[in-house]
Amino acid sequence: MENTDRAFDIISYIVDNGFKPGDKLPSIRTLATQMQCSPSEVRSGLITCAALGIVQTHARAGSFLSQIDNKRVESLFSLLVKFGMDYSSPVIMDIYQLKTMLDAELFPLAAKYRTPEEVIELRQILDRQEAAIDDARRFIELDEAFHLKVAVISRNNLAPILLGTLHAMLRENRLNNPEGAQSRPFVLKDHRALFDAIVEQDSEHITELARMHSQRRIRELSAMART
């Protein structure tokens, strides 16, 4: 699992630091320091990412972020799940943790860059989600649409691809969650608060709102694991 664990860490690092296709990644030693692991672990993670086309590694020149498409990203996350693990709590928790990091970065960017037209589109998504509060599948579909729209507004071309893949991996778990109906009013409340912060371009406040919202499911999973 070492190489797959570090592939997760490398993807998180890429997203967290806003790398774009063609950007050079830090050295293995620097990545090891940032990720608090050994250089050999980083090297293993880079080999996995390179094999899937996520990065390109050149002798002496270093590693560079590839032009990433949906197929490559989906292949990476599928591989991570299949490595001896099904949709158990550890994997799901890891995915939600990655989504939390993404949201904490994307919502402030959306608050910064949103246009009046995009604000209207977000409001329409929220109105439709509120109307679908008793339809689990439709509610989740619109929940994903809200977050994906925020990713698009962030102006990071990689963000919608990564977020869409995470949504696809979490969807079955969310649909099978018996407590989901109880959570929907709180999800809507969070979305409205996030929307208001985007409208007001409150980049500072929205970071904490986004983190708390994304961690809601993590708290639910942790509570379920204790019962």
C-alpha positions as CSV (number, residue, x, y, z in Angstrom):
1,M,0.0,0.0,0.0
2,E,3.0,2.4,0.3
3,N,3.0,3.5,-3.3
4,T,-0.8,4.0,-3.4
5,D,-0.8,5.9,-0.1
6,R,1.9,8.2,-1.4
7,A,0.1,8.6,-4.7
8,F,-2.8,10.0,-2.7
9,D,-0.4,12.3,-0.9
10,I,1.1,13.5,-4.1
11,I,-2.3,14.3,-5.7
12,S,-3.3,16.1,-2.5
13,Y,-0.1,18.1,-2.7
14,I,-0.6,19.0,-6.4
15,V,-4.2,20.2,-5.7
16,D,-3.3,22.0,-2.5
17,N,-0.5,24.0,-4.2
18,G,-2.4,24.8,-7.4
19,F,-0.1,23.1,-9.9
20,K,-1.1,23.2,-13.5
21,P,-0.2,20.9,-16.4
22,G,3.5,21.4,-17.3
23,D,4.5,22.6,-13.9
24,K,7.6,21.0,-12.4
25,L,7.1,19.3,-9.0
26,P,9.5,19.8,-6.2
27,S,12.4,17.4,-5.8
28,I,11.8,14.0,-4.2
29,R,13.7,15.2,-1.1
30,T,11.5,18.3,-0.8
31,L,8.3,16.3,-1.3
32,A,9.5,13.9,1.4
33,T,9.9,16.8,3.8
34,Q,6.5,18.3,3.0
35,M,4.8,14.9,3.2
36,Q,6.8,13.8,6.3
37,C,7.9,10.5,4.8
38,S,11.0,9.0,3.3
39,P,12.3,9.8,-0.2
40,S,11.8,6.1,-1.2
41,E,8.1,6.4,-0.3
42,V,7.8,9.5,-2.5
43,R,9.6,7.8,-5.3
44,S,7.1,4.9,-5.1
45,G,4.2,7.3,-5.2
46,L,5.7,9.1,-8.2
47,I,6.2,5.8,-10.0
48,T,2.5,5.0,-9.6
49,C,1.4,8.4,-10.8
50,A,3.8,8.2,-13.7
51,A,2.5,4.8,-14.7
52,L,-1.0,6.3,-14.9
53,G,0.0,9.4,-16.8
54,I,-0.6,11.8,-13.9
55,V,3.0,13.0,-13.9
56,Q,6.0,12.7,-16.3
57,T,9.4,11.9,-14.8
58,H,12.6,12.7,-16.7
59,A,16.0,11.6,-15.5
60,R,17.9,14.6,-14.0
61,A,15.1,17.0,-15.1
62,G,12.6,16.0,-12.4
63,S,8.8,15.3,-12.5
64,F,6.2,17.4,-14.2
65,L,2.4,17.5,-14.0
66,S,0.9,16.0,-17.1
67,Q,-2.1,17.2,-19.0
68,I,-4.7,15.3,-17.0
69,D,-8.0,14.1,-18.4
70,N,-11.0,12.3,-16.8
71,K,-9.8,8.9,-17.9
72,R,-6.4,9.2,-16.2
73,V,-7.7,10.6,-13.0
74,E,-10.4,7.9,-12.7
75,S,-7.8,5.3,-13.4
76,L,-5.7,6.5,-10.5
77,F,-8.5,6.6,-7.9
78,S,-9.8,3.3,-9.1
79,L,-6.4,1.7,-8.6
80,L,-6.2,3.2,-5.1
81,V,-9.5,1.7,-4.1
82,K,-8.8,-1.7,-5.6
83,F,-5.5,-2.3,-3.7
84,G,-6.8,-4.9,-1.4
85,M,-9.6,-2.6,0.0
86,D,-13.3,-2.2,-0.8
87,Y,-15.5,0.7,0.1
88,S,-14.6,0.4,3.8
89,S,-14.4,3.2,6.3
90,P,-10.6,3.8,5.9
91,V,-10.9,4.4,2.1
92,I,-14.0,6.5,2.4
93,M,-12.5,8.6,5.2
94,D,-9.4,9.2,3.0
95,I,-11.5,10.3,0.1
96,Y,-13.6,12.7,2.3
97,Q,-10.4,14.1,3.8
98,L,-9.1,14.8,0.3
99,K,-12.4,16.4,-0.6
100,T,-12.2,18.6,2.5
101,M,-8.8,19.9,1.4
102,L,-10.1,20.6,-2.1
103,D,-13.2,22.4,-0.8
104,A,-11.2,24.6,1.6
105,E,-9.2,25.8,-1.4
106,L,-11.9,26.0,-4.0
107,F,-14.6,28.0,-2.2
108,P,-12.3,31.0,-1.4
109,L,-11.3,31.1,-5.1
110,A,-14.9,31.0,-6.1
111,A,-15.6,33.9,-3.8
112,K,-12.8,35.8,-5.5
113,Y,-13.6,35.1,-9.1
114,R,-17.4,34.6,-9.3
115,T,-19.4,36.6,-11.8
116,P,-23.0,37.8,-11.4
117,E,-24.1,35.2,-14.0
118,E,-22.3,32.4,-12.0
119,V,-24.0,33.6,-8.8
120,I,-27.4,33.2,-10.5
121,E,-26.5,29.7,-11.6
122,L,-25.4,28.7,-8.1
123,R,-28.7,30.1,-6.7
124,Q,-30.7,28.1,-9.2
125,I,-28.9,24.9,-8.2
126,L,-29.6,25.5,-4.5
127,D,-33.3,26.2,-5.2
128,R,-33.6,22.9,-7.1
129,Q,-31.7,21.1,-4.3
130,E,-34.1,22.5,-1.7
131,A,-37.1,21.3,-3.8
132,A,-35.5,17.8,-4.0
133,I,-34.9,17.4,-0.2
134,D,-37.1,14.3,-0.1
135,D,-35.5,12.6,-3.2
136,A,-32.1,11.2,-2.1
137,R,-30.7,10.5,-5.5
138,R,-31.7,13.9,-6.9
139,F,-30.6,15.7,-3.8
140,I,-27.1,14.1,-4.0
141,E,-27.0,14.9,-7.7
142,L,-27.6,18.6,-7.1
143,D,-25.2,18.6,-4.1
144,E,-22.5,17.4,-6.6
145,A,-23.6,20.0,-9.1
146,F,-23.2,22.8,-6.5
147,H,-19.7,21.7,-5.6
148,L,-18.7,21.2,-9.2
149,K,-20.0,24.6,-10.2
150,V,-17.8,26.1,-7.4
151,A,-14.8,24.1,-8.8
152,V,-15.5,25.6,-12.2
153,I,-15.8,29.1,-10.8
154,S,-12.4,28.7,-9.0
155,R,-10.7,28.9,-12.5
156,N,-8.6,25.8,-11.7
157,N,-8.9,23.4,-14.7
158,L,-7.8,20.4,-12.7
159,A,-10.3,20.9,-9.9
160,P,-13.5,19.8,-11.6
161,I,-11.8,16.7,-12.8
162,L,-10.6,15.6,-9.4
163,L,-13.7,16.6,-7.6
164,G,-15.9,14.8,-10.2
165,T,-13.9,11.7,-9.7
166,L,-14.2,11.9,-5.9
167,H,-18.0,12.4,-6.2
168,A,-18.3,9.3,-8.3
169,M,-16.4,7.2,-5.7
170,L,-18.5,8.5,-2.8
171,R,-21.9,8.3,-4.5
172,E,-22.8,4.7,-3.6
173,N,-21.7,5.3,0.0
174,R,-23.9,8.4,0.2
175,L,-26.9,6.7,-1.4
176,N,-26.7,3.8,1.0
177,N,-26.4,6.0,4.1
178,P,-29.5,5.5,6.3
179,E,-28.8,8.8,8.2
180,G,-28.6,10.8,4.9
181,A,-32.2,12.1,5.2
182,Q,-31.5,13.6,8.6
183,S,-28.4,15.4,7.2
184,R,-30.1,17.0,4.2
185,P,-31.5,20.1,6.1
186,F,-28.0,20.8,7.5
187,V,-26.4,20.3,4.1
188,L,-28.7,22.9,2.7
189,K,-28.0,25.3,5.5
190,D,-24.3,24.9,4.9
191,H,-24.8,25.5,1.2
192,R,-26.8,28.7,1.8
193,A,-24.1,30.0,4.1
194,L,-21.4,29.2,1.6
195,F,-23.5,30.8,-1.2
196,D,-23.9,34.0,0.8
197,A,-20.1,34.1,1.4
198,I,-19.5,33.7,-2.3
199,V,-22.0,36.5,-3.0
200,E,-20.3,38.8,-0.5
201,Q,-16.8,37.7,-1.6
202,D,-16.0,36.9,2.0
203,S,-12.9,34.8,1.2
204,E,-11.7,34.6,4.8
205,H,-14.9,33.4,6.4
206,I,-15.7,31.0,3.6
207,T,-12.6,28.8,4.2
208,E,-13.8,27.8,7.6
209,L,-17.4,27.3,6.4
210,A,-16.2,25.0,3.6
211,R,-14.0,23.0,5.9
212,M,-16.8,22.5,8.4
213,H,-19.3,21.5,5.7
214,S,-17.0,18.9,4.1
215,Q,-16.1,17.4,7.5
216,R,-19.8,16.8,8.3
217,R,-19.7,13.4,6.6
218,I,-16.4,12.5,8.3
219,R,-18.0,13.1,11.7
220,E,-20.9,10.9,10.7
221,L,-18.6,8.1,9.6
222,S,-16.6,8.4,12.8
223,A,-19.8,8.2,14.9
224,M,-21.0,5.2,12.9
225,A,-17.6,3.4,13.4
226,R,-17.9,3.9,17.2
227,T,-21.4,2.2,17.3
